[in-house]
Amino acid sequence: MPLHPQVAAFVAQLDDLSALLRAQGDRRWSDRIDLCRALVADSNFAGVERFLALFEGPDSLADLRFGDPEADARLADCLSAARSFAERLASEERDAKGD
């Protein structure tokens, strides 16, 4: 069964983010993003929750910088887009559950 278009777009955004992280040599974060992506691609909402949790606490994904202005700008764009997708999906899930 094909993924809902919003979910498919989120999966594609996670692919882009993971590829950027790998290109910058950051296996720690790319592996975490790959896990989230696999869960989401399998229609498992835990992937959305795991992704959003990566922005919590000290040394979070939101704190990541490469030290290269161009790569940092690309990272900021990817993170913003992916987080926006995840927050939208989480909101829809809460609404569907009546929370």
Secondary structure, 3 states (H helix, E strand, C coil): CCCCHHHHHHHHHHHHHHHHHHHCCCHHHHHHHHHHHHHHHCCCCHHHHHHHHCCCCCCCHHHCCCCCHHHHHHHHHHHHHHHHHHHHHHHHHHHHHCC
